[in-house]
């Protein structure tokens, strides 16, 4: 962020128009609205495209991996060509992606639309902060940054409300058609933004881009296809196998290796005095690395819950999108208000304390949900669990971002932004993918265990059911499937009972595993900074070449 020189005489702050901020806030809002609309529209898309819920999860993953893989490149494009010009172009691209999304004839087109939207968002994310820095100063700038965070939370709430209403009474397509109109509005408002001069001297590390993007894509695709392709031995649905092994875990291993290769390459680039894709000084301190681990944990937990709950409400219970929105509203509203109000605790509690308390709340809430969960998400006991989880989630989302921003020098703000974007979207993609694979995998295991010694469901009946493609279905749909097998009424009733018991057991185990992740996340939270705002150390001046080399050496020791 730009600041006034210390030697400048005190002058009255020039107040800029807030109209440009509308474009900036809406730029954040359309991205958040798009992501939040996918789970609430799941039931309609499953019915329209005739695909399982995991295919819709793939669309979410496509968006997230595009942002995570290319946000660091997006940050350099913003610096090189100017934030205003680049923002205008990618908003137009985002609007075109929503046109394809709205009129997508198949699930494949839906995934392509989300991929295009993710590529646009990979540039929008770093552009937003640069636009604020170019447009506003002083107190206006601080207010604008706060408004940006509120826009994200508000868009999520709006997506559930609007998506629920439209999805119930009209259909899922108008939910995304709204984004076409809003994107057009943002495009025209962008001409009210101040033009930022391009910086052609900013280099783009192409090998770094290739390594980072490939690593993120392989990790995301690997996690997303663990259930479909196999956790170990390749399943029939795998596109290929490696000596009989599933390609999914192999992709994850290769992705992790390439991510480490990216770090090594970046160290060499930085040591040679060239512009790295990511300045490694943003992850040299234990506090910064702890914030990254915590951010990954909190975003992945949110993604897992946001996928699991709509999956169960719409696909299992057969509820409408508006009922899904109502069931999720306590959680979303709690996250929204907690994210805004938690800053009041910064004068009382340290980031380390808030981090530990936040993950402890998430752990308690998820264990509690696993205990009380039944076939009715609107039960008061379930609402209490969602609210408690939302309090912990909202506090953590705001906290970890603030820690990252305050822990690094201001000249590294762009690198902090790209690191934040990569972490958040990789975590969202992995969280959604793991939730999908976990739920279906647990469901398959539960059903197989119950069928093993079931005297009612005979082998000849089971032979007529494709047990290799078990997925979440409603009781009505299961009755239709069983009717085609010639099963008796008693056998149909037994199959429905087995499915009901297996679904709820799979969900309970899934929630327990999520609670375990939240519990383990308390460990990195214990390494967050232990200062209060008044004790925060001052940022150093921009690094000299010798200091830059020292920073590289420190990064080598840290990683």
Helices and strands as residue ranges (DSSP letters): H 19-40, H 42-49, H 53-81, H 83-102, H 107-135, H 138-169, H 173-189, G 190-192, H 206-224, H 226-229, E 241-242, E 245-246, H 247-271, G 280-283, H 286-310, I 311-316, H 321-341, G 342-347, H 351-372, H 380-407, G 410-412, H 413-452, H 459-462, G 467-469, H 475-483, H 489-525, G 533-535, H 545-558
